[in-house]
Amino acid sequence: MIGAFLYVDAGKGHYVPAKALAESMEKRGHKALVEDMFLACNSPFWAFYCKREWRFMLRHPKIEGIYHRAHDTKLIAALFRFLSTHMHLKKDFLAWYNLNTPDFIVCTNFLGANVITPIVQKLRLEIPVFSYAADAFNNPTAGFNKRLDLMYIPTFLGRDLLIKKGHPEDRVKVCPFPLKSSIQNLKVLSKQEARRLLNLKEMFTILLNFGGEGIGNTEFVYEVARRGLPWQVVVVGKLTAFTKKRFAFFQKQYPDFSLHTPGFIDNIGEYIYACDVQAGKAGANALMESMALARPFLVSDLLFAARDTTTFLNRYQVGWCENKTAKQVDILQQFYGDKEEQDQMKKRFSALPLRFNSDAFMDDIYEEVEKWKTARTSPSAQIG
């Protein structure tokens, strides 16, 4: 079987699940294609635009909120469907399809529902197209398409919100979150074991995750240092030259502060196990990896696309959302001093209605592909 996993290069949140599912396929002996959706349609301009637009919005969250709220409509969804079938994308996608002959397509960006689905249906290609809601708790309205074969989302909260938007109930399915293999196969570590492994001190530890885009600043560590809190802060993710200089300057001002800046790392799971709380922007991968490894998450930059993260964290009380630095430290200072709340937090993680397993997700996809094929070959379908 050949599976195609099409992402859009607008942050790692779309690429990582595509890669995780592809790896699951390949280890079972199947072939998996992981490609930029717009490059598969021979549209490098739109690939470039999505990449640059998202990186700009990450650095200007106020503009992001206004811009994406204004464009997140069913009218925009209809416009995408029209343009995808009236531009060169249709012809070039057909060439890509004939070259690769996949058995199914999974789009891990919301645009796929209104770009790939209408193209496939217009060309009458015999292949199911599934969409995965990478935001985990909802999917943009601009990705609304009733004719999509199936929408996968890893939370019940997200499923309910999609159905309220008008998605057919029988075409929305809760799935396991597709953890990347480095997290899924990671040996369980205690905080003490992880800290010894990473040469960290045995003290209350905050993991600041700047992500692959390097979104973050030094305000948090300054606030912690000014309050004299006996904490350890570890900063992971991309660090620009300017950000490195700012952290170096901070360390000169506070030489006794336990600050570690390993930057971009490939063993994030070990760092999550070593921390008491992870903090950063509301990227679904970072957040859900924290949930999988039972560490609370403080969302420090809530973007429009991730707004329903607040509902999830408030409902299950496994984290917080707060944009202002001083209030972030207030929240964590209270958590640090409340041992009973820390114990209750551990219990709440065990009750989360979430599953984390790329292999189980792929099992479900295989099953849905077979259902799709059976439906197409049934006598009633042939008569129709």
N, C-alpha and C positions, 0 to 999 in steps of 0.2 A: 504494500500500500504506500502511496505517496501523499504526504500532507504538505500543504503550503500555509505558512504562517506569515501574514503580511502585517507589518508594523509601519508607523510613521515616525520619523526621527524628530520627535518633539519631546525630548526627555527620555530617560531610561525606563520610565514606567510602562512603555509600550513594547520596547525591545525585550526586556527581561522576561516577561511571561511568554513571549513568542519563542525565545531561546530555550526556556525551561521545558516547554511542551515539545519542542523539536528534539531536545536531548532525550526525553522520555521515549519518543518514537524510535529514535536511532538505536537506543540500547536494546530494543526488542527486534531489531533487524529490519525495520522499515526505513524508508527514505523521507527526509524532511527538508523542506526549503524554507529558509528564513530570509525574507527580502523586504526592502522598503517598498511599500505599496505604490508610491508614485514612480519609482524607478522601474517597477514591473510594468507600469503603464507608459514608460518612456517619457516621463514628464519631470525632468530634473529641476525645472523652475519651481514647481510646486513642492518638490522635496526640499529645495533650498529655502523657500519661503516659510514652510512650516517649522523648519529647524531654527531659522533666525527669529521668526515671530515669537516662538515659545521662549527662547532664551531672553529676548527683550522683555517679555511679560514677567518672567521670573524676577527680573531685577527692578521691575516697576509694578508692584502688586496692586497699587491703587488704579493704575491705568488698566491692568489686567481685569480687575473686577468690573469696571465700566464697559470695557470693550467686549469681553466675553458674554456678559449679561445681555448686552444689546444684540449680539449675533447668535445667541443660543435660542433659536426659534424654529418652529416647524416650517416657516416660510424659507428659512435658510436651508433646511433639510431638503425641501422641494427643489430649491435652486441647485443644490449639489446633484440631485438625481437628474435634473434636466441637462446640466453641463456635462456630466460624465458620459452621457449617451449622445451628445451633440458636438463633442470635440474629438480630437485624434485619440483620446485615451482608449476608446472602445476598440479601434483597429489595432493599436499597439498592445493592448492587453490580450487580444486574441492571439497575436503572434507569440507572446510570452506563454500563454496557456497551451498552445499547440506544441511549443518546444518542451514544456515541462510536464504536461498531462497529469496534473494532480488529481487525486480522488476526492479531495475536499479542501476547502479554504477556511481558515480561521483568521479574522481580522482583529487585531488587538488594539486598534484605534477606532474611535466612534465614527470617523469619516468613512470607514470601509462599508458600513451599512448603506450609505447613499452614494458610494462610488463604485465599489466592486459588485454589490448585489444588483443594481439596475443594469450594469453592463452584462453580467452573466445572464440575467433574465432576458434582456434585449437580444442577445446572441443565441438564446435558447440552448445554452450549454448544459449538459447533464452532469451537474456537480452541485452539491450543497454548499452554501456559504453561511458560516456561523460568525457571530461577533462576540467578542469578550469585552466586558465593561471593565477596563483597566483602573477606573477610579474607585472600584470596589463597592461604593455605597450609593452610586447612581450612575447614570450615563447622560451625557449632554442631549438636550432636546434636538440639537442639530444632527444627532445620530439616529433620530426616530425614523423607522421604516417598517410599516406593518407587514411588508412582504419579505422581510428577512426570514430565513429558514429557522434560525434559533439564536436567541440572545442569552449568553452565559453571564452570570454575575455571582461573585463569591459570598454575598451576604443576603440574608432574608430581608433586611431593611432595604437594600437596593432593589431586590425583586419587587417588593410592595410598592416602592416609589415608581418603578418602571411601569407597572400595571396601572397605577393611578394616572400616568401620563398618556395611557391609551395603547400600550403594547399588548397584543393578544396574550392572554394568560397562559395559553398552551405553547407559546413560543418564547417564554422567559423561564430559565432554569437556573437554580442555585447550583454552583459547582464548587469543588475544592479550590482553594487558592493555589496557583501554580508556583510553588517555591522553587527557586533555583537549587541545583543539586548540592552546592556548597553549604546551603542551609538545611535542606531536607535530609542529607546524609551525615550531618554533623553530630558527633558524639555529645551527649548531654553533659554539661559542665556546671559545677557549682560556681558561685561568684569567686570563691577563694581559689579554686583550681584555675579558672580563667585568668584571674589577676596574676597568679604566679607564672602562668604560661606567657603572659604578655609583659611581664616585669612591671606591673602596676602596683601601687601601694594598696594596703588593705584599709580602705576608708570609703565613705559614701562617694559614689562615682556617677557623674553625669556624662553621657555620651552625646556630644553635639555632632549631628550628621549634616554636613554641608552638601552631600549628594554629589553626583557627577557633574553638576553645573556650578558647584562652588558657591551656593547661596548661603550667606551667613556673614556675621561680623564679630567684632571683639567686645561688643557692649555687654554681653552676658557675663563673660569672665571678669570684666571690670566691676560689675555690680556684685558678683559673688565675693570678689576680693575686698571691696570697700566694706562689706558687711562682716568681714573676718570669718566667714563660714569655713569650717574644716572639711572642705570638699576637694575632690579630685575631678578635673575636667579633661576629657579626651576628645579631641577634634578629629573627625575622619571625613573623608571626601576630598574633592578637588580643592586645593588651596592656591590661589593666585600669588604671584610674587609680592604684590602689594599686601595681601592678607598675611602672608608669612612674615613680612616686615613688621606689621602691626602686632602680631603675636610675640615676635622677638622683643619689640619695644615694651610690651606689657610685662614680659618675663623679667626685664631689667628693672621695671618699677616694683614688681612683686616677686623677688627672687625665691622666696620660700613657698610660693603658691605651686601646688602640684598640677602642672599643665603638661599635657602630652599632645603632640600634633603629628601623628603618623601620616596624615594626608590620605591619599587614595590607597585603599588596601583591598586585598582579595580574601580576607578572612573576617569579614564583618560579623559573622555569627559568634566568633570568640569574643569580640569586643562587646556585643550585645549581652552575652552571658556575664561579662565582667562588670557591667554597669548596674546601677539601681534604677535609673531612668534614662531613656533615650529622648532627645529633643531635636527638632528640626522642622523644615517645611513639611506640609502634608502630602508627601509623596506616598502613594499606595504601597510601593514595595517596602520602603523603610518602615512604615507603620505596621504593615501586616507581618513583616519579619519579626518585629518586636512582639506582636501578639502571639506569633507561633512559638517564640522562645520565652514567653511569659514575663515581659518587661513593659511597664507602663510607658506611654509616649506622651510627650508634651509638644503639641503642634504650635510652632512659633510663627509661622507665616501661612495663614489660611487663604488659599487661592479660591477663586469662584468655582472652579471645577471640582474642588474638594470640600465644598461647603457642608455637605451632609456628613462629613467626618465628625463634626461637632455633635450631631444627633446620636451617632453611634457611641462616641466616648461618654456622652452624658447618660445615655441609657444603660450602658454596661459598666460605667465607672472604672475604666481601665486606662484613663489618661485625661488630658486636659487640652483646651485650646485657648491660647492667649497670645496676642500680638505684642503687647507692651512688655519690655524687658523687666522692669521693676516688679510687675505683677507676676511674671513668670517665676522670678526668684522667690516672691512671696509664697506662691503655690508650692514650690519645691521645698522651701524652708519649713513650711507647715507639715508636708509629707515626711520630711527628714526627722522631725521631732515627734512624730506620732507612730509609735511602734505598733499600736493596735490597728491603725489604718493600713500599715504595711502588710500585716498578717491578713487582713481582710482582702487586700488587693490580690494576694496570692490565691485566695479561694475563688475570687471572681474570675480569674483567668481559666480555672478548671471548668467553669460553667459557660464559657463563651460558645455561642452557636456557630462555630467556624470549623472548617476542615482545611488542612494544609497538606496537599499531596498532588504533585504533578502527574504521577502515574495513574492515580484514581481519576483525575480529570481526563486523561487520555482514554482510559477505559470507557468513560461516558461518551466521549467523542466518537470512538469506534462504534459504540452501540447506536448512537444517533445516525451515523452514516449508513449503517445497515438498515435501520428503520426507513430512512429516506429512500434507499434503493428498493426496498420491499414495496413501499408505497407507490413507487414509479412503475413497478412491474406487475402490480396487482391487476386482476381482470377489470375492475371498475375504473382504474386509472387509464388502462389501454382503451376502454370503450369511450371514456371522456375525451 
